[in-house]
Amino acid sequence: MGSRTSPGLAFLLFLIGGRLGYWSPNLVKSPATKDPLAALFAEMFARFPGKNSQYWYLSDGGHFENTAVYPLLKRRVKTIVVADCGADPEFIFDDLDNLVRKARIDYGISILFSPAITGRRTSVAQLKKGKTDLPLIEARIHSPKTATEKARPGKLIIVKPHRLANMGLDTTCYASHHPDFPQQTTGDQFFDEEQWEAYHQPGLQAGKAITKEMLP
C-alpha cells in the first residue's frame, strides 16, 4: 500500500490472501540464484528490498501517488496531461496535493498552479467555489538543475471532471438527479448506459479543449 504499508497490516493481508500486486522476476538483470521464499517472507512482513532484489513486487501504484504523474516528473517530461479522476466531490484536490508534496520532497520539483482564467483554462480556486464552464487547469513545472541535467521548465495540464456548459440535455438531466456527478464514488465500477454517456460528454469536451499549441 505504498506509504501506508505497515508490517502488521501486511501480515494480516497476507494471511487472508488480500494482495494488491504480484511478483515478477527482476527485469534489469537475472540473478544467478532465485529464492521464492525470500519474496514470500518479504510480502508477509512488508520488507521490499528494491530494484536490485531478485524479484520485484508490482502494483498499480495508486496507494503511493494516484495520478501516475510522479514517474513522469522523474523523467522530466516537458508536457504532461493528466486526468485527475479520483472521487473528489468537495474539490479538495488531495491527489494533486499529494503529487505536489512528493515532487518537492523527492525531486526538488515545484508545481505552481495558475490562478488566471484564460481561454479554456479555469483554476483550482474557481472549482472550489463551484464555478463551471472551462474544462482545464494548468500548472507550471520547475525542475531544478542537477549534477547531470540543466534546470527544465514544463507544463502540467489537468482534466478535473466537473460540470460544464453545453453538456447536452441528457447529461444535464442526469446531473440534476445525481448531485455528486461527475465526482461519484470510484467504488462503482459498473456504469449503465445513462451513466456512461453522462461521463462521456464532459470528458469529450475536455479532450477537444486540448489543442496542438498546448502540446509542444
Contacts in CASP RR format, 6 or more apart in sequence:
PFRMAT RR
TARGET T0000
AUTHOR 0000-0000-0000
METHOD contacts of the structure
MODEL  1
MGSRTSPGLAFLLFLIGGRLGYWSPNLVKSPATKDPLAALFAEMFARFPG
KNSQYWYLSDGGHFENTAVYPLLKRRVKTIVVADCGADPEFIFDDLDNLV
RKARIDYGISILFSPAITGRRTSVAQLKKGKTDLPLIEARIHSPKTATEK
ARPGKLIIVKPHRLANMGLDTTCYASHHPDFPQQTTGDQFFDEEQWEAYH
QPGLQAGKAITKEMLP
1 9 0 8 1.000
1 20 0 8 1.000
1 63 0 8 1.000
2 61 0 8 1.000
2 63 0 8 1.000
2 64 0 8 1.000
3 63 0 8 1.000
3 64 0 8 1.000
4 63 0 8 1.000
5 46 0 8 1.000
5 63 0 8 1.000
6 46 0 8 1.000
7 45 0 8 1.000
7 46 0 8 1.000
7 47 0 8 1.000
8 46 0 8 1.000
9 46 0 8 1.000
10 43 0 8 1.000
10 44 0 8 1.000
10 45 0 8 1.000
10 46 0 8 1.000
11 44 0 8 1.000
11 45 0 8 1.000
11 46 0 8 1.000
13 19 0 8 1.000
13 20 0 8 1.000
14 43 0 8 1.000
14 44 0 8 1.000
19 43 0 8 1.000
20 59 0 8 1.000
20 60 0 8 1.000
20 63 0 8 1.000
21 57 0 8 1.000
21 58 0 8 1.000
21 59 0 8 1.000
21 60 0 8 1.000
22 57 0 8 1.000
22 58 0 8 1.000
23 39 0 8 1.000
23 43 0 8 1.000
23 55 0 8 1.000
23 56 0 8 1.000
23 57 0 8 1.000
23 58 0 8 1.000
24 55 0 8 1.000
24 56 0 8 1.000
24 57 0 8 1.000
24 58 0 8 1.000
25 34 0 8 1.000
25 54 0 8 1.000
25 55 0 8 1.000
25 56 0 8 1.000
26 51 0 8 1.000
26 52 0 8 1.000
26 53 0 8 1.000
26 54 0 8 1.000
26 55 0 8 1.000
26 56 0 8 1.000
27 56 0 8 1.000
28 51 0 8 1.000
31 54 0 8 1.000
33 54 0 8 1.000
34 54 0 8 1.000
34 55 0 8 1.000
35 54 0 8 1.000
36 55 0 8 1.000
38 53 0 8 1.000
38 54 0 8 1.000
38 55 0 8 1.000
39 54 0 8 1.000
39 55 0 8 1.000
39 57 0 8 1.000
41 47 0 8 1.000
42 48 0 8 1.000
42 49 0 8 1.000
42 53 0 8 1.000
42 57 0 8 1.000
43 57 0 8 1.000
48 57 0 8 1.000
50 56 0 8 1.000
61 68 0 8 1.000
62 68 0 8 1.000
64 70 0 8 1.000
65 98 0 8 1.000
65 99 0 8 1.000
65 102 0 8 1.000
66 86 0 8 1.000
66 95 0 8 1.000
66 98 0 8 1.000
67 82 0 8 1.000
67 84 0 8 1.000
67 95 0 8 1.000
67 96 0 8 1.000
67 99 0 8 1.000
68 82 0 8 1.000
69 80 0 8 1.000
69 82 0 8 1.000
69 99 0 8 1.000
69 156 0 8 1.000
70 99 0 8 1.000
70 102 0 8 1.000
70 103 0 8 1.000
70 106 0 8 1.000
72 80 0 8 1.000
73 80 0 8 1.000
73 103 0 8 1.000
73 107 0 8 1.000
73 109 0 8 1.000
73 141 0 8 1.000
73 143 0 8 1.000
74 107 0 8 1.000
76 143 0 8 1.000
76 149 0 8 1.000
76 152 0 8 1.000
78 152 0 8 1.000
78 154 0 8 1.000
78 155 0 8 1.000
78 216 0 8 1.000
79 154 0 8 1.000
79 155 0 8 1.000
79 157 0 8 1.000
79 214 0 8 1.000
79 215 0 8 1.000
79 216 0 8 1.000
80 141 0 8 1.000
80 154 0 8 1.000
80 155 0 8 1.000
80 156 0 8 1.000
80 157 0 8 1.000
81 157 0 8 1.000
81 159 0 8 1.000
81 210 0 8 1.000
81 215 0 8 1.000
82 156 0 8 1.000
82 157 0 8 1.000
82 158 0 8 1.000
82 159 0 8 1.000
83 158 0 8 1.000
83 159 0 8 1.000
83 161 0 8 1.000
84 93 0 8 1.000
84 95 0 8 1.000
84 96 0 8 1.000
84 158 0 8 1.000
84 159 0 8 1.000
84 160 0 8 1.000
84 161 0 8 1.000
85 161 0 8 1.000
85 186 0 8 1.000
86 95 0 8 1.000
86 183 0 8 1.000
86 186 0 8 1.000
87 183 0 8 1.000
87 184 0 8 1.000
87 185 0 8 1.000
87 186 0 8 1.000
87 187 0 8 1.000
88 94 0 8 1.000
88 95 0 8 1.000
88 160 0 8 1.000
88 183 0 8 1.000
89 180 0 8 1.000
89 183 0 8 1.000
89 184 0 8 1.000
91 124 0 8 1.000
91 127 0 8 1.000
91 128 0 8 1.000
91 130 0 8 1.000
91 160 0 8 1.000
91 162 0 8 1.000
91 183 0 8 1.000
93 124 0 8 1.000
93 160 0 8 1.000
96 124 0 8 1.000
96 158 0 8 1.000
99 111 0 8 1.000
100 111 0 8 1.000
103 109 0 8 1.000
103 110 0 8 1.000
103 111 0 8 1.000
104 110 0 8 1.000
104 111 0 8 1.000
107 143 0 8 1.000
108 143 0 8 1.000
108 144 0 8 1.000
109 141 0 8 1.000
109 142 0 8 1.000
109 143 0 8 1.000
109 144 0 8 1.000
110 141 0 8 1.000
110 142 0 8 1.000
111 139 0 8 1.000
111 140 0 8 1.000
111 141 0 8 1.000
111 142 0 8 1.000
111 156 0 8 1.000
112 139 0 8 1.000
112 140 0 8 1.000
112 142 0 8 1.000
113 123 0 8 1.000
113 124 0 8 1.000
113 137 0 8 1.000
113 138 0 8 1.000
113 139 0 8 1.000
114 121 0 8 1.000
114 123 0 8 1.000
114 137 0 8 1.000
114 138 0 8 1.000
114 139 0 8 1.000
114 140 0 8 1.000
115 123 0 8 1.000
115 125 0 8 1.000
116 123 0 8 1.000
117 123 0 8 1.000
117 126 0 8 1.000
117 134 0 8 1.000
119 134 0 8 1.000
120 134 0 8 1.000
120 135 0 8 1.000
120 136 0 8 1.000
120 209 0 8 1.000
121 134 0 8 1.000
121 136 0 8 1.000
121 137 0 8 1.000
121 138 0 8 1.000
122 131 0 8 1.000
122 133 0 8 1.000
122 134 0 8 1.000
122 135 0 8 1.000
122 136 0 8 1.000
122 137 0 8 1.000
123 137 0 8 1.000
124 137 0 8 1.000
126 134 0 8 1.000
127 137 0 8 1.000
127 160 0 8 1.000
127 162 0 8 1.000
130 162 0 8 1.000
132 162 0 8 1.000
132 163 0 8 1.000
132 164 0 8 1.000
132 165 0 8 1.000
133 164 0 8 1.000
133 165 0 8 1.000
134 164 0 8 1.000
135 159 0 8 1.000
135 162 0 8 1.000
135 164 0 8 1.000
135 202 0 8 1.000
135 203 0 8 1.000
135 205 0 8 1.000
135 206 0 8 1.000
135 207 0 8 1.000
135 209 0 8 1.000
136 157 0 8 1.000
136 158 0 8 1.000
136 159 0 8 1.000
136 206 0 8 1.000
136 209 0 8 1.000
136 210 0 8 1.000
137 157 0 8 1.000
137 158 0 8 1.000
137 159 0 8 1.000
137 160 0 8 1.000
138 155 0 8 1.000
138 156 0 8 1.000
138 157 0 8 1.000
138 158 0 8 1.000
139 155 0 8 1.000
139 156 0 8 1.000
139 158 0 8 1.000
140 153 0 8 1.000
140 154 0 8 1.000
140 155 0 8 1.000
140 156 0 8 1.000
141 153 0 8 1.000
141 154 0 8 1.000
141 155 0 8 1.000
141 156 0 8 1.000
142 151 0 8 1.000
142 153 0 8 1.000
142 154 0 8 1.000
143 149 0 8 1.000
143 151 0 8 1.000
143 152 0 8 1.000
143 153 0 8 1.000
143 154 0 8 1.000
144 151 0 8 1.000
145 151 0 8 1.000
155 214 0 8 1.000
157 210 0 8 1.000
157 214 0 8 1.000
159 203 0 8 1.000
159 206 0 8 1.000
159 207 0 8 1.000
161 182 0 8 1.000
161 183 0 8 1.000
161 199 0 8 1.000
161 202 0 8 1.000
161 203 0 8 1.000
161 206 0 8 1.000
162 182 0 8 1.000
162 183 0 8 1.000
162 202 0 8 1.000
163 175 0 8 1.000
163 181 0 8 1.000
163 182 0 8 1.000
163 202 0 8 1.000
164 202 0 8 1.000
164 205 0 8 1.000
164 206 0 8 1.000
166 205 0 8 1.000
167 175 0 8 1.000
167 201 0 8 1.000
167 202 0 8 1.000
167 205 0 8 1.000
168 201 0 8 1.000
170 194 0 8 1.000
170 197 0 8 1.000
170 198 0 8 1.000
171 197 0 8 1.000
171 198 0 8 1.000
171 201 0 8 1.000
171 202 0 8 1.000
174 181 0 8 1.000
174 194 0 8 1.000
174 195 0 8 1.000
174 198 0 8 1.000
175 181 0 8 1.000
175 182 0 8 1.000
175 198 0 8 1.000
178 184 0 8 1.000
178 198 0 8 1.000
181 198 0 8 1.000
182 198 0 8 1.000
182 199 0 8 1.000
182 202 0 8 1.000
191 199 0 8 1.000
END
